[in-house]
Amino acid sequence: MVLTASLFNQLLQHFPRSEFAALVKDTKAERHARGFTCWSQFVAMLFCHLAQADSLRIICNGLQCCLGKLTHLGMAEAPNKSSLAYANQHRPAALFEQLFWKTLDRFRHQSMFGPSAKPFRFKNKLLSLDSTTISLCLSLFPWAQFKKVKGGVKVHLVLDHDDYMPRFVHLTGAFHSDVQAAHLVPVPPRGSIIVMDRAYIDYQLWAKWHTQGVFFVTRLRQDLDIEIVNSSTPTRSNVIQDDLIRLASRWGQRDCPFPLRRITVFNDETGELIVLLTNHLQFAASTIARVYRQRWQIEVFFKTLKQNLKIKTFVGTSENALRIQIWTALIALLLLRWLHCLCQRNWSFSNLAALLRLNLFTYRDLKDWLKDPLAAPPLQSQQLALNLV
């Protein structure tokens, strides 16, 4: 007799049913519901990502094959395709958005992602700001028109480098500019450093952050009108030049009258010069260059999300269904990120996701499975001894 629940059941235990029910009540997600609960919808969509299910049929049939094991997941039976499709189309995606942030806050409060391995000595919080575009078929998603024959949505995200998980997520159509979404980002704590690319060059945005004591590091566009105040040439590292500048244009002088730094760095990997712009005047130029290199972590985050979870193909065509699938993908990524921190073997993130996909309904203790995922499930007998004398 196996004394442990399935791995899928143990993962779902990180979402307390009382907390989930409170979110359902707050969002009125089960208004006029007839039998098919939001919890069953959540389990089905989480199964979609963890099992790499490509369609509603595969989700429902996959759960139907495990009919005897669904009770432990809080489901009486596998959902019908029509019920799941209707729920994804009409039930508010805000339920899963709030569930993601509430669960992430709890994981951070309990330090479940392990100690942060900061590559720098400074105590400033390091954040990265960027967006990624998810292409969509315009004939199936006419509401997401991006170009003449192409559709798409954007995921705008602020990544916290303490645990490499999001601090801000905003979903828009692909035609929305990155700067518009950047103005919606809550102002980080004083002293934070935001790293971004050239898409976020906006004087009013910089002025807002500078006023609040937030530093930024970005790439400099060649068409910006600047005036050099002071110039220096470091003798060490790959920094070519470190200039103190000010914006010379009328709009720059009006919105950003404070001094800035222009740092020219030689990239050894590509053999090109990178020109950086920052309002941080104290750090060494080489430190600013290393800070900008950390922006690559947000690209890794987007790559991990797209390669290991189902956000490139969707099981619904409405905007609400797409939002639900993206938010549940982030919830699944949160769980996989936690498992990867616990894993004592040298598994890559993609290998761990693939092994979990094959063992969702394996009855083993989750931590024991992480130590040796290829071992057979242990059997423990509870046969009573019979006194035949």
Secondary structure, 3 states (H helix, E strand, C coil): CCCCCEHHHHHHCCCCHHHHHHHHHHHCCCCCCCCCCHHHHHHHHHHHHHCCCCCHHHHHHHHHCCHHHCHHHCCCCCCCHHHHHHHHHHCCCHHHHHHHHHHHHHHHHCCCCCCCCCCCCCCCCEEEEEEEEEEECCCCCHHHEEECCEEEEEEEEEEECCCCEEEEEEEEECCCCHHHHHCCCCCCCCCCEEECCHHHCCHHHHHHHHHCCCEEEEECCCCCCEEEEEEECCCCCCEEEEEEEEECCHHHHHHCCCCEEEEEEECCCCCCEEEEEECCCCCCHHHHHHHHHCCHHHHHHHHHHHHHCCCCCCCCCCHHHHHHHHHHHHHHHHHHHHHHHHCCCCCCHHHHHHHHHHCCCCECCHHHHHHCCCCCCCCCCCCCCCCCC
